[in-house]
Amino acid sequence: MAPESEYWNPVLETLDPERLRDLQLAKFKRIFAWAYERSRFHRRLYDEAGIVPADIRTFEDIARVPKVEKSMMRGVQRKDPFPYGDALCVPLEEVSEFRQTSGTTGQPVYQADTWQDWEWWAECWAHILWAQGYRPSDRVFIPFGYNIFVAFWAGHYAAEKIGCEVVPGGVLDTQARILKIQELKATAMMATPTYVLGMAETAKAKMDIDPATLGIQKITCAGEPGAGIPATKQRMESAWNAKVYDHAGATEIGAWSYECRHQPGGMHVNEAFFLVEIEDMDTGEIISAPGRRGKMVITALDRMAQPCIRFDSKDVIQWDAEPCSCGRTFALIKGGVLGRADDITKVKGVLLAPAAIEEVVRSIEGLGDEYEVVVDKLGDVDRIKLKVEAAPGAEDRVRELEARLKDQLRVQTNLGYRIEFYDPGKLPRYEVKAKRFKDMRKKKEA
Amino acid sequence: MAASSRPIHEKIQTLKAAAEDLAAAGGDIPAVARNTARILASVRMLEMGISDLFDLGVLDGARADGRPAG
């Protein structure tokens, strides 16, 4: 193997765009026909829409295929073939892996994978890790629970596939994990942004260890926004003295996008394995022009047991006009995943994406990493409150910090906020994924 | 690079055929059957990486939408 190769698979990663589109169309036809023949759920969906495999001749025909929503998967599951229901395309005895979604948006969705699908997960992640500079000389520490959520399972197997040494950091608590990283001189790590910052805080505040001295050179983040928010990325990189790379994936989709080590301000879509369409959130029109935000509809072109075909992900993305200096022909989504269509809400008549608040909070030196946003109503009037912590040593700068916060929030979100300051360590801490945006209006309406 | 990977594609297909023969010959032996199944899953990854470009006509032959190959 050539460790000096920039690409895990240069044949695919530098394939000319026209050939890439040909590959996507051919693969879409194949997976559509596979699901049509083998899944009663997909057959019903497509029969109702009056579409059959022979109808898919050109790229434009793909948009005629009905989308799948997460709620539809919830509806067919917990039935025979148990527990996956009739979206399963293989005999139950060929399923070797069970995972489920986190359940943050409702009842968890179960995901079946065959051993081939599981190898596919590792292959997708191998593209990611190689692009982020992981090499056989790396000792990779993975501090996650190795449980029913897909999380970093495939990252573990991909790191092995690449030839890295993998240290599974499950079961250990945060302090034990930090000590193990120190003891073994791990060079790379994978975690959610919340946990990356949380580990850094624990190391500094409870162990008198500067995480920047631990020798971690690269960190792959996934599971929640953060590594794609510049101020959060900068805080993580500064805390660990490491490069931090973003990745977006999902249990029901796969590992579809990643930031490469050139850090182009966005993420590559693995277009050889996934077909990404961007849909205008108002008109439903497919957007091909760069710079226009829309909702991602995605197909995993090679996932066989429980296919993902034109899945309405609710992720908001936009194409980047510029190619990446890494030389990959895989298209970039500018800024990564910009938010979720179901997170974007109106407050006082103004559209608000929670990620914009995070960017402001984390760009202000003197504020702690944690924050919380609470939206409620007084009578008919929306109110929005931001809770923040002063960083240790900045407690006497609260008035100055509050003024800067209000100013920048007004510019970035066009809203006025009530600001509440808390002492360091007083706001909730999250172990894995954070829930910092609380809309009390929805709870009341429910 | 894509077009010059035909020799690799051909070797992948040779490997696949050998693994399928092995599965057929030793399928009554669980150790052979299960290990061969894993080999074939790995071969499928090689196909996704190289052979699909040839098998799906992306690199030679007709385009997927029926237009002539450029």
Interface residues (C-beta under 8 A of the other chain):
Chain A: N9 P10 V11 L12 T14 L15 D16 E18 R19 D22 L23 L25 A26 K27 K29 R30 R57 T58 F59 T114 W115 Q116 W118 E119 W120 E123 A272 F273 D302
Chain B: M1 A2 S5 A37 R38 L40 A41 S42 R44 M45 M48 G49 I50 D52 L53 L56 G57 V58 L59 R63 A64 D65 G66 G70
